[in-house]
Amino acid sequence: MSRGGATLAAGALAAGVVGLDQLTKALVRDGLVLGERRDLVLGFDLVHVRNSGVAFGFMSGGGTVLVIGVVVALVALVAFFATHAERRLVWLPTGLLLGGAIGNLIDRAAEGSVTDFIKFPHFPAFNVADIAITFGVIALVLVLEGPRRREEEPAPAAAARPDGG
């Protein structure tokens, strides 16, 4: 994929993640009072909780230090993408990570904390942005550790002819 195509794909994915994340959070904020819990299926609950930390409640109460850390990580991600945009599938983790981080930063800026609403048994509540960040990290590891695309394919060896020519 070309640099422009990868940039477009990463941007579109990030925008899609932000849009879905913000839509689902707005539905939860409008449909459930803070602290409310509704049983879904197989122990999964729909909840309305606030999280002042990063994904899955880590670093709760981090405040300004947390936001600065996220911004630094995003700058590093964009710099990595800018220097590796031609790398196979690098747009995927970039889009997921940017979209997830931006989705949660929007909440943090507007509300002071992040709306979480998916709750599994024995696990902190999370949201669409957290899912994107988690899969983005996994995808980034796979992109970094996976096979690299060859810049130039080696020329096939000339077939030996019995007549010497």
C-alpha positions in Angstrom: 0.0 0.0 0.0 1.3 3.5 -0.8 2.1 6.0 1.9 -1.0 8.0 0.9 -3.2 4.9 0.9 -1.9 3.9 4.3 -2.5 7.4 5.7 -6.0 7.4 4.4 -6.7 3.9 5.8 -5.3 4.8 9.2 -7.3 8.1 9.3 -10.5 6.5 8.2 -10.2 3.7 10.8 -9.3 6.2 13.5 -12.3 8.3 12.6 -14.6 5.2 12.6 -13.3 4.2 16.0 -13.8 7.7 17.5 -17.3 7.9 16.0 -18.4 4.5 17.3 -16.8 5.1 20.6 -18.5 8.5 21.1 -21.9 7.2 19.9 -21.9 4.3 22.3 -20.8 6.4 25.2 -23.5 9.0 24.4 -26.1 6.2 24.3 -25.0 4.9 27.7 -24.9 8.4 29.3 -28.4 9.1 27.9 -29.8 5.6 28.8 -28.4 4.8 32.1 -27.8 6.9 35.3 -24.3 6.9 36.6 -23.7 3.7 38.6 -26.6 1.8 37.0 -26.1 -1.8 35.9 -28.2 -3.9 33.6 -27.7 -7.7 33.1 -27.2 -8.7 29.5 -26.2 -12.3 28.9 -23.8 -14.9 30.4 -22.7 -12.6 33.2 -22.0 -9.6 30.9 -23.4 -6.4 32.2 -24.1 -3.0 30.7 -23.0 -0.4 33.3 -22.5 3.3 33.4 -19.3 4.1 35.3 -16.6 6.8 35.1 -12.9 6.1 34.8 -10.2 8.6 35.5 -7.4 6.3 34.4 -6.4 4.7 31.1 -7.7 1.6 29.5 -9.5 -0.8 32.0 -9.0 1.6 34.9 -5.2 1.5 35.1 -3.6 4.7 36.5 -6.8 5.9 37.9 -6.6 9.5 39.0 -3.5 10.2 36.9 -4.8 13.6 35.8 -2.5 15.9 33.8 0.5 13.4 34.0 -1.8 10.8 32.4 -2.9 13.1 29.6 0.7 14.2 28.9 1.8 10.5 28.8 -1.0 9.7 26.3 -0.1 12.7 24.1 3.6 11.7 24.1 2.7 8.1 23.1 0.5 9.4 20.3 3.3 11.6 19.0 5.6 8.6 19.1 3.0 6.5 17.2 2.5 9.2 14.5 6.3 9.5 14.1 6.6 5.7 13.8 3.8 5.6 11.3 5.3 8.5 9.3 8.6 6.6 9.0 7.1 3.2 8.3 3.9 4.0 6.4 4.8 1.6 3.5 5.2 -1.3 5.9 2.5 -3.9 5.4 -0.6 -3.3 7.6 1.0 -0.6 9.7 -2.2 1.5 9.1 -4.2 -1.0 11.2 -2.6 -0.6 14.6 -2.1 3.1 13.9 -5.8 3.7 13.2 -7.0 1.6 16.1 -4.6 3.2 18.6 -5.2 6.7 17.4 -8.9 6.3 17.4 -9.1 4.7 20.8 -6.8 7.3 22.4 -8.6 10.2 20.8 -12.0 8.8 21.8 -10.9 8.6 25.5 -9.2 12.0 25.3 -12.4 13.6 24.1 -14.2 12.2 27.2 -11.4 13.4 29.4 -11.5 16.9 28.0 -15.3 17.2 28.0 -16.1 15.3 31.2 -12.9 15.0 33.2 -13.1 11.2 33.0 -14.1 8.4 30.6 -17.4 6.7 30.3 -17.1 2.9 30.5 -20.0 0.6 30.0 -19.1 -3.0 29.2 -18.5 -5.2 32.2 -17.4 -8.8 32.3 -17.2 -10.8 35.5 -14.1 -10.2 37.5 -12.8 -7.5 35.1 -12.9 -3.7 35.1 -15.5 -2.0 32.9 -14.3 -0.7 29.5 -15.5 0.9 26.3 -15.1 0.8 22.5 -12.0 3.0 22.7 -10.4 0.5 25.2 -11.2 -2.4 22.8 -9.6 -0.5 19.9 -6.5 0.2 22.0 -6.2 -3.4 23.1 -6.5 -4.7 19.5 -4.2 -1.9 18.3 -1.4 -3.0 20.6 -1.9 -6.7 19.5 -1.9 -5.6 15.9 1.2 -3.4 16.4 3.1 -6.4 17.9 2.1 -8.5 14.9 3.1 -5.9 12.4 6.5 -5.3 14.1 7.2 -9.0 14.6 5.7 -10.3 11.4 7.5 -10.9 8.2 8.7 -7.8 6.4 7.8 -7.2 2.8 10.8 -7.3 0.6 11.5 -3.9 -1.0 12.8 -5.7 -4.1 12.1 -9.2 -5.2 15.3 -11.1 -6.1 15.7 -11.7 -9.8 15.0 -15.3 -10.7 18.1 -17.3 -11.6 18.7 -17.7 -15.3 17.9 -21.2 -16.4 20.9 -23.1 -17.6 20.7 -24.1 -21.2 22.4 -27.2 -22.5 23.7 -25.4 -25.5 25.6 -22.9 -23.3 23.6 -20.0 -24.6 
